[in-house]
């Protein structure tokens, strides 16, 4: 008997799922013994379903999908945390298994969704919520569970990685790189979710929850984007043997979970340093396995649909075999989230300042006033219109002290021109 699937959302990823299912339905049955049938598709636009040859399955009412007694799996691909949440919780309450690619929902309401799945005795699968086509959630839930995971760190936003690559390789400034990313279709007209780091924050919240068996929500993640980064910063990093990436970082510490998203300098020899363009990579360290890295396309119709359909087929296999959920919520611990103020790191800070006597001395005094040891201070470039870039690199310091230094310098009369650029160093 075929396992019947109802699809809610027929956009880029939903269309990719329809194409995969229609193209490989017979292969799935022949190779794996999994008989999957697309029973209903729901969206606001019938033309999308018709374009993929399934217009006869179309409805614009999601209730016809989640309440259809013949449907075993509901696939939610509309995104967001409002209407999509209604669909997911409604499908679980109606006794359906659910597959979703919704990172925002799982990062903000994951506990509620997992509890609803447990109450219904159904599966919730969300591999495509992080890393596009890269398998990472399933390995963390299965292949690596013999380990205590120490670190999950990655490049999980292709838009910002593309922009930083173009800025580093071709000297583009931020605005030029953003315009090109938008023209290429990598960045939205409103790019805030990407360039301000919110997309990456949702993804690392999900990964940290699974890796450390403790609930992490998007609100727990300190987030800083790439809008203040300039080619000057990338050139300075290169001179010091580093590469700048927007990293999503989660470490297990004795005192709790250190989780954050921000521009980061990593050594040129680190595995993540050569991940360029729109590609994603996730680096995982376990106490037994050591270092591992998962690399691939982080977005797009094909990669995301690949991850969604992988979940669909695995859940369908369980339905056919009469198996209940194999791995439910694993957040059995309640680890503290370490406040960002307590972070200890090395720091790169670039100030655009007035090029006049006494400014450098006053700035350097601010570091001394807050106990921050300076490794080096360099003036980069020649002063233009009376403004010059001054770059400080610190020894290991506490975030709270660095912020106090920056506040003190900001309070100096007529010194700063524009926002400083702060980049943390991850060795």
NUVEXGU-456297 format. One line per 3 residues: number of its first residue (from 1); their letters; for each residue x, y, z of C-alpha. Coordinates in steps of 0.02 Angstrom, whole numbers, plus 50000, padded with zeros to 5 digits. Each point is the difference from the previous one (the first is absolute). Layout:
% NUVEXGU-456297
NUM> a> X/Y/Z  ...
***
This chain:
% NUVEXGU-456297
1> xxx> 50000/50000/50000  50067/50171/49952  50046/50128/50131
4> xxx> 49907/50159/49953  50077/50172/50012  49916/50170/50009
7> xxx> 50108/50150/49953  49965/50175/50067  50103/50128/49905
10> xxx> 50042/49987/49814  50135/50131/49985  50183/49970/49960
13> xxx> 50028/49857/50122  49825/49929/49985  50016/49996/49811
16> xxx> 50167/49911/50018  49919/49867/50110  49860/49971/49873
19> xxx> 50129/49980/49862  50104/49876/50100  49849/49896/50048
22> xxx> 49930/49992/49824  50169/49961/49924  50055/49866/50124
25> xxx> 49841/49923/50071  50031/49834/49914  50184/50002/50051
28> xxx> 49954/50023/50182  49886/49849/49993  50123/49891/49902
31> xxx> 50158/50042/50098  49934/50025/50176  49826/49924/50002
34> xxx> 49927/50170/50045  49836/50036/49910  49963/50187/50012
37> xxx> 49856/50089/49916  49968/50187/49990  49817/50017/50048
40> xxx> 49969/50187/50022  50092/50164/49971  49948/50164/50080
43> xxx> 50050/50179/49967  49923/50167/49955  50043/49984/49816
46> xxx> 49930/49858/49896  50119/50046/49858  50149/49938/50102
49> xxx> 49923/49827/50018  49951/49998/49817  50177/50047/49949
52> xxx> 50063/49841/50082  49864/49891/49926  49897/49975/50158
55> xxx> 49859/50125/49972  49873/49860/50026  50062/49983/50181
58> xxx> 49987/50185/50041  49904/50080/50143  50016/50172/50077
61> xxx> 49935/49940/50169  50133/49919/50110  49861/49921/50106
64> xxx> 49961/49886/49852  50178/49935/50018  50019/49981/50187
67> xxx> 49825/49927/50023  50007/49877/49855  49988/49829/50084
70> xxx> 50104/49918/49862  50152/50114/50019  50140/49931/50109
73> xxx> 50132/50139/49985  49974/50188/49988  50146/50099/49928
76> xxx> 50002/50184/50054  50102/50113/49885  49921/50172/50019
79> xxx> 50120/50068/50132  49975/50127/50137  49937/49976/50177
82> xxx> 49815/50044/49990  49898/49911/49866  50132/49864/49984
85> xxx> 49988/49964/50187  49812/49979/49982  50028/49874/49859
88> xxx> 50133/49900/50093  49908/49992/50167  49836/49967/49911
91> xxx> 50074/49857/49900  50074/49919/50156  49837/50018/50094
94> xxx> 49913/49916/49853  50115/49851/50017  50117/50037/49855
97> xxx> 50188/49986/49996  50080/50165/49951  50153/50046/49897
100> xxx> 50052/50183/49998  50143/50110/49939  49947/50140/50118
103> xxx> 50154/50060/50095  49912/50150/50077  49861/49892/50071
106> xxx> 50116/49866/50070  50119/50131/50072  49863/50098/50088
109> xxx> 49866/49870/50040  50095/49836/49987  49951/49943/50175
112> xxx> 49815/50027/49966  50010/49909/49833  50098/49854/50073
115> xxx> 49879/49986/50146  49853/49998/49878  50084/49862/49899
118> xxx> 50031/49897/50157  49820/50023/50058  49937/49941/49830
121> xxx> 50124/49857/49989  50058/50066/49831  50164/50052/49921
124> xxx> 50062/50176/49968  50149/50005/49880  50093/50160/49954
127> xxx> 50165/49960/49915  49977/50138/49871  49985/50134/50134
130> xxx> 50191/50011/50011  50130/49991/49862  49888/49971/49850
133> xxx> 50055/49837/49922  50137/49965/50129  49955/49854/50114
136> xxx> 50033/50064/50177  49847/49976/50111  49987/49815/49962
139> xxx> 50186/49969/50035  49985/50095/50166  49847/49896/50047
142> xxx> 50069/49833/49943  50179/49977/49941  50083/50110/50132
145> xxx> 49894/49964/50155  50139/49897/50078  50097/50163/50019
148> xxx> 49989/50145/50118  49999/50140/49873  50118/50140/50049
151> xxx> 49979/50121/49855  49881/50035/49857  50061/50142/49891
154> xxx> 49960/50045/49823  49970/50109/49850  49812/49978/49985
157> xxx> 49948/50151/49897  50049/49998/49817  49954/50182/49966
160> xxx> 50123/50073/50125  50134/49874/49953  49983/50052/49818
163> xxx> 50012/50184/50047  50153/49978/50111  50084/49895/49865
166> xxx> 49973/50135/49869  50059/50136/50120  50158/49902/50045
169> xxx> 50044/49940/49824  49949/50151/49897  50008/50147/50120
172> xxx> 49814/50037/49988  49925/50105/50138  49846/49940/50095
175> xxx> 49873/50093/49891  50075/49935/49837  50004/49821/50064
178> xxx> 49820/50011/50060  49937/50068/49833  50087/49860/49907
181> xxx> 49930/49869/50120  49826/50070/49971  50025/50002/49811
184> xxx> 50056/49817/50008  49846/49952/50101  50102/49956/50155
187> xxx> 49934/50145/50106  49823/50061/50025  49944/50179/49965
190> xxx> 49997/50018/50190  50160/49907/50046  49991/50026/50189
193> xxx> 49971/49817/50046  50163/49956/49915  50116/50149/50023
196> xxx> 49947/50033/50181  50029/49817/50046  49823/49948/50047
199> xxx> 49992/49857/49876  50161/49927/50069  49939/50027/50179
202> xxx> 49846/49893/49970  50107/49861/49927  50129/49996/50140
205> xxx> 49859/49998/50129  49935/49841/49921  50172/49919/49986
208> xxx> 50051/50046/50178  49838/49928/50070  50033/49833/49916
211> xxx> 50188/49995/50028  49994/50045/50185  49833/49919/50045
214> xxx> 49939/50164/50074  49872/50121/49932  50074/50153/49913
217> xxx> 49882/50125/49919  50038/50136/49875  49981/50130/50139
220> xxx> 50146/49919/50092  50120/50031/49856  50106/50159/50001
223> xxx> 49990/50065/49821  50106/50123/49903  50004/50017/49811
226> xxx> 50123/50054/49865  49937/50175/49962  50152/50087/50078
229> xxx> 50130/49891/49912  50108/50086/49868  50137/49945/49879
232> xxx> 50122/50082/50122  49951/49871/50132  50018/49855/49880
235> xxx> 50170/50061/49941  50059/50021/50180  49941/49824/50042
238> xxx> 50095/49930/49851  50159/50091/50054  49985/49914/50169
241> xxx> 49968/49827/49926  49812/49998/50029  49840/49991/49898
244> xxx> 49837/50086/50051  49839/49898/49998  49829/50025/50075
247> xxx> 50003/49852/50118  49862/49919/50101  50089/49934/50154
250> xxx> 49947/49886/50143  50120/49931/50130  49963/49890/50149
253> xxx> 50090/50078/50150  50009/49941/50181  49888/50147/50048
256> xxx> 49872/49973/49859  49974/50036/49815  50094/50137/49908
259> xxx> 49894/50038/49846  50018/50148/49882  50002/50063/49819
262> xxx> 50122/50135/49944  50139/50040/49877  50150/49897/50054
265> xxx> 50184/49990/49956  50057/49820/49979  50175/49942/49953
268> xxx> 50030/49974/49814  50038/49817/50037  49832/49964/50081
271> xxx> 49883/49885/49905  49867/50135/49988  50118/50132/49930
274> xxx> 49991/49934/49822  49810/49987/49993  49957/50138/49877
277> xxx> 49857/50068/49895  49826/49939/50044  50061/49835/50072
280> xxx> 49965/49951/50180  50100/49892/50120  49972/49940/50177
283> xxx> 50146/49948/50110  49964/49881/50145  50119/49941/50135
286> xxx> 49957/49849/50108  50100/49926/50143  50017/49831/49911
289> xxx> 49990/50039/49814  50106/50159/50007  49980/50126/49860
292> xxx> 49871/49975/49862  49934/50117/49867  49843/49998/49894
295> xxx> 50010/50100/49838  49881/50040/49858  49871/50114/49924
298> xxx> 49904/50090/50136  49849/50060/49902  49905/49984/49838
301> xxx> 49859/49896/49933  50099/49840/49971  50105/49991/50161
304> xxx> 49857/50048/50116  49877/49885/49913  50129/49860/50013
307> xxx> 50002/50019/50190  49810/50012/50011  49974/49845/49895
310> xxx> 50130/49905/50100  49894/50033/50154  49840/49953/49907
313> xxx> 50071/49833/49944  50068/49957/50173  49834/50041/50083
316> xxx> 49907/49905/49864  50109/49848/50034  49950/50007/50183
319> xxx> 49816/50017/49954  50010/49848/49886  50087/49898/50134
322> xxx> 49882/50054/50137  50141/50080/50099  49968/50147/50114
325> xxx> 50117/50150/50017  50179/49939/50020  50078/50161/50063
328> xxx> 49891/50131/50083  50053/50150/50103  50174/49971/50073
331> xxx> 50009/50161/50103  50008/49910/50167  50123/50122/50082
334> xxx> 49978/50181/50052  50169/50080/49971  50026/50184/50033
337> xxx> 50029/50120/49856  50163/50093/50034  49974/50189/49991
340> xxx> 50092/50083/49856  50082/50120/50122  50098/49853/50071
343> xxx> 50077/49948/49834  50189/50000/49999  50081/50020/49830
346> xxx> 50128/50096/49901  49928/50150/49909  50032/50099/49843
349> xxx> 49925/50175/50009  50011/50131/49862  49957/50181/50035
352> xxx> 49983/50137/49869  50061/50151/50096  50051/50182/49982
355> xxx> 50180/50011/49939  50068/50124/50127  50126/50001/50144
358> xxx> 49946/49922/50165  49866/49886/49930  50104/49840/49999
361> xxx> 50062/50032/50178  49823/50027/50065  49938/49840/49916
364> xxx> 50144/49895/50063  49969/50067/50176  49821/49934/49989
367> xxx> 50066/49823/49977  50113/50020/50151  49859/50072/50105
370> xxx> 49901/49839/49982  50143/49877/50016  50003/49947/49817
373> xxx> 50174/49952/49940  50037/50058/49822  50101/49885/49889
376> xxx> 50020/50124/49858  49936/50166/49936  50018/50048/49817
379> xxx> 49944/50148/49896  49938/49932/49834  50004/50112/49847
382> xxx> 50023/50186/49989  49881/50123/50079  49866/50058/49877
385> xxx> 49905/50159/50040  50079/49999/50172  49944/49821/50041
388> xxx> 50110/49846/50023  49970/49815/50042  50082/49941/50161
391> xxx> 50002/49813/50033  50024/49923/50173  50030/49815/50029
394> xxx> 49985/49945/50181  50064/49856/50103  49863/49891/50075
397> xxx> 49875/50114/50088  49824/49995/50069  49858/50061/49890
400> xxx> 49936/50113/50138  50167/50090/50008  50008/50020/49811
403> xxx> 49827/50078/49999  50053/50121/50136  50152/50051/49897
406> xxx> 49893/50032/49847  49875/50102/50101  50139/50107/50072
409> xxx> 50074/50033/49828  49828/50040/49930  49982/50132/50135
412> xxx> 50159/50092/49947  49955/50166/49920  49997/50000/49809
415> xxx> 50114/49848/49985  49898/49861/49919  49940/50009/49820
418> xxx> 49877/49858/49971  49971/49838/50094  50152/49900/50056
421> xxx> 50026/49825/49929  50022/49864/50132  50051/49824/49951
424> xxx> 50030/49861/50126  50139/49874/49973  49960/49814/50011
427> x> 50159/49898/50009
***
